Amino acid sequence: MKAVVCRSPGDLVLEDRPAPGSPSAGWALVAVSHVGICGTDYHIFEGKHPFLAYPRIMGHEVSGTIVETGDGVDLAIGEPVVINPYLSCGKCIACRHGKPNCCVRIEVLGVHRDGAMCEHILVPAQNLYPANGLSLADAAAVEFLAIGAHAVRRARAEPGARALVIGAGPIGLGNAIFARIAGLDVTLLDMSSERLAFAENELGFSILDGSRGAVPDLVREATSGEGFDVVFDATGNTQSVQSAFAHVAHGGTLVLVSVVKDDIVFSDPEFHKREMTLVGSRNALKADFDHVAASIRNGAVPMAKLVTHRTTLAGTPSDLARWAHEKSGLIKAVIEVG
């Protein structure tokens, strides 16, 4: 089969790879249809991912069609599916408590093991969700949107709460969309005027442009000095995460959607006097995938505006390398494989 392989940082090629064999019990063989390109994929290409062994087939935002099933799999041949790329052990403390998204031994397709920038992939059947009427193009977007939907669910904010989403990249935009679906009053903060213009003009969000003034002043002005009831940081930037504590209202919640390698330092007196809740949000659960799929089907997610770039499997090595540094106008790129 054809596969896009990142052999080492900066070295991305289309190769012939052996096709997967027949699936074992509990697994299924999937013909890949569409793959979304994620920030993680760009980081792998650029050599910025801290826990990755090369060479690697990337790709974890995936839709496809069932080709063959192993024993005990209740999925029909030809059924369109969304792939949940977080492979969990089913036995650790997190899995036993219904949180396979933070499994102790989690393996993410395209990161810890080869992913879906290829023609066929083997996946545990428990990680395959019927698309139920979604187009295969839209089904490939479910995973990245589920990250934001999970973060919103983790926040447990009441409808009408003032929410600040920091970071207007794909994850932040998905976060903002599902915060709005949950009834929150959403504002987006970013340092990119271009991204904020898209969020405001195309998606209808209120914005704070961090390039046009001191962010603490902007937050105070937007909230009459009170801060936001819930703040989501989706930047992956250490300084942004540390600054976000100050944007939270007394009694409010800070949700860390992105992850950074560095230690996070904050003022305990400021944290304590606010009685702030600090929440980590990692990956997503089946309930989040289901919520996203239903929201796409009912028209609550503006998919046509979010997917801005497309390529083929053969075009991926050159296009991904270019998009890694040509970000203007880029929201979400999708590889059309099938």
N, C-alpha and C positions, 0 to 999 in steps of 0.2 A: 504494500500500500504506500501511498504518498504521505509524507509527514514533514512538517516544518520543525526543524531541530535547531535549538540554540546550543551550538557546540562549545562555546565559551563566550564571555562577554564581548558583544559587538559582532559575533560571528553567527549569523542566522542563515540557514540554508534549507532548501527543499531536497529531501532524500527519499530513497526507496527503503522502506523498513519492512521486516516480516509482518504479515498480517496476524492479528491475534488468533489464537486457536479457538476451539469450541469452548463455551462457558462451562464452568463446573457448577455443581449444585448451588442454588441461591444466587447465581450471577447471570448476566445477560450480555449478549453482544449487540452493540448499538452502531448503526451507520450514522456518522456525524453529519448533521445538516448545517448548523450555524454555530459560530463561536464568537463571543464578544471579546474584544481586547481590553484588558484591565490594566490599571496602573501597576499591578504586580508584574504583569508581563513586560511592561516597559522597564521596570526595575531589574528584572532578571536579565533582559537584553543588555542593559547598561552595567551590569555587574554590581548592583546596589542591594541585592537581596542577601541578608546575612546567613540564611540557613538553606543554601541550595547547592546541590552537586550537579556539575555539568558532565556530559551533555544532558539536555532536558527538552522534551516536547512540552511546550507550554499549553495553556488553555484550560480554563475552568468555568467559563460562562457558556453553557452548552445546551443545545437541543439536538435531537436525533430521532431515529426510527429503529424499533426493535427488529433485529435480523435473526437472532437465534437465542434460545433460552436454555438454561440448565435445569436440572430436576428441581421441582418445588417452586418454580417461578410462575406466578399467575399474571403474566403479561402476554398479550397476543402478538404474534409476528406481524410486523407492519404498523404497530401502534406508535404514534408520535409521543415523545416523552420529553420532559424537562429533567436534566441531570442535576442532582444535588452533589457537589463535588467534594463534600466533607466526609471522608470515609472514617467511621468510628469503630472502636473495638467491641462495643456492646457490653463490656464487663467492668470497666473502671468505675470509680465513684461518680464521675460526671454522668456517664451513660446510665448507671443504675438510678440516678436521680432525674432522668429524662432530659439531660442536657448534652446530647452527643455533639453539639456544636463546639463544646470545649472539652472534648474527650482528651484524656491524658496522653493517648497514643494516636491522636488524629493524624490522618494523612490527607492532604489536599491534592486533588488532581492538578497536574501542571506545576506543582511546587515540590512536594515530597515524593511524588511518583509521576510518571509521564501522564500528560493530559491529552487534550482533544484537538490539537491543531494537526489533525490527521484524518484518515478516512473511516477508520473503525476503532472502537474502544470497548474494553470489557469493564463492566460496572456492576457492583452488587445491586441486586434487584430492589433492596430496600432504599436505595438512593435514586430510584427512577419513579417519577411522578407523571401519570398520564396528562398530556397537554390539554385534553378536554376542550377542544374547540379553538385553542390558541393557534395562530400560525406558527410555523417552526421558527420564523424570524423573530417574532415576539417572544416565543418560548425561551430563546437564548438570552433574553434580557431579564428573565425572572430572578436569576441569582444575584446580580448586582443590585437590583432594586430591593431584594429581600434583606440585604445588609441594613439599609435604611429603615425598612419596615420593622426589623427586629429591634433596632435602636429605639424607635418610637415606642414599641411595646415595653421595652425595658424601662423607659422613663416613667411610665404610669402617670402621665400628666392628664389632668382633667380637660375636657373640651373648653375652649376659650382661654386657656393658659397662653401667656406670651412666650414664644419659643424663638431662640436664636440658633441658626445653623451656621457654623463657621466653616467655610470651605465650599465653593460653588463648582467643584468638580463633579464627575458622575455620581460618586457616592453621596456627596453633600446634596446634590439636586434630588436624588432619590429619597434621601432622608427628609428633605423639605417637602417633597410631594406627599409622602406618607404621614408626615406631621400634619399637613393640611387636611388630608383625608380623615385623620383622627380628630379634626375640629380645632386644632391649635391655631393661634394667631402667629404666623410664621414670618420671620425676617431673616434674610441671608446676608452674611458678612464675608467679604473677600477683599484681597488686595488687587484683583484684576478687574478693571473697569469693563473689559470686554465680556468676561463671564457674567458679571453682574447685570450688564445690559441685556444679555440673553435671559437671565433669570427674571428680570423685571418685564421686559417687552414681550418675550415669547411665553413665559410661564406665569406671569402675573404676580410675582412676589414683591414684597417690600424689601428694600436693600439698604445696606450700610457699606459705603465705599471706603475701605480702610486706607486707600491711597490718598484720600483727600482730607485727612485730619487725624488727630490722635484718637485711637479707637475707644479708650475709656470715655472721652468726651462725647463721642458719637453715641455710645451706649447710654450714657446718662441722659442725653437729650432725647433719645428715642423712647425712654422709659420713665421720664420725669424723675430721674435720679434713683429709681427703685431697682433697676436690673431686671433680667429676664427670669421668668419662673423656671424655665428649663433651657439649658444650653447644650447643644450637641457640637463636639469638635470633630470634624471630618477632614482635617488638613494633613495629618501625618507630620506636623511641624512641632518640634519641642517647645519653642518659644510661644507659639500660639496656644498650645495646651496649657502651659503655665499661666499665661495671661487670662485664659478663659475663666479661671476661678473668680476673678474680680467682676465678671459680667453677670454672675448669678445673684438673684434676689435673695434676701433673707428667707429661709425656709425652702429654697429652691434646689434644683438638681442639675448636676453636670454629668453628661453622658460622654464617655470617651469612645467614639466610634472607630477612629483610626488608631494605629499603634506606632509608637516611636521606640527607637533603640535605647534612648537615654533615660536616665533617672528623671522623674518629675519632682520638682521642688515647689512647695507652696507654703504660705503663712498659716500655721495652725491657729493662731488667734482669730484671723479673718475667717477661716473655715469653720471654727467652732462657734463664733458668735452668730454666724448665719444659720447654724444647725443644718449645714448643707449636706445633701446626699450625693455621693460620688459613685457613679455606676460604670462598670466596664461592659462593653457590648461586643461580642465576638461572633462572627459568621452569622448563621441564621438557622432556624428550625423549620420542620415541615409546615407548621402552622403559618410561618411567615411566607414560605413559598406559595401556599394555598391562598393567602390573603392577597399577595401580589398578583397571582394569576387571575383571581376573581376581579381585582381592580382594573387590570388591563382589559378583561372581557367586557366590563361595564363602562368602559370609556373614561375612567377617572385618571388614567395615566396617558400623557400626550406622547405616545411612542414615536409618532412621525417626526416630532421635533427633537427627540433625544438621540436618535440614531442619525448621525450626520455624515459618516464615512463608511464606505464598503470596499471590500477587496475579495480576492479569491485565494485559495490555498497557494497557488503558484505565485500570486502577486504579493503574498504576505512578507517574505523576506525583505523586499525593497520598501514596501509601503510601511510596515511596522518600524523599520529603521528610520524612515523619514518622519513619521508621526511622533517618534520619541522626542524630537526637538522642534517640529513644526506644529505647534499647538493651536494656532489661530483658527478659530471656527470649529475646533474639534471638541465634541462632547463624548460621543460613543462611536467607536469603529467596530464593525462586524465583518467576520470572514464568512463568506458563503461557500461552504464545502460541498454539500450535496447537490 
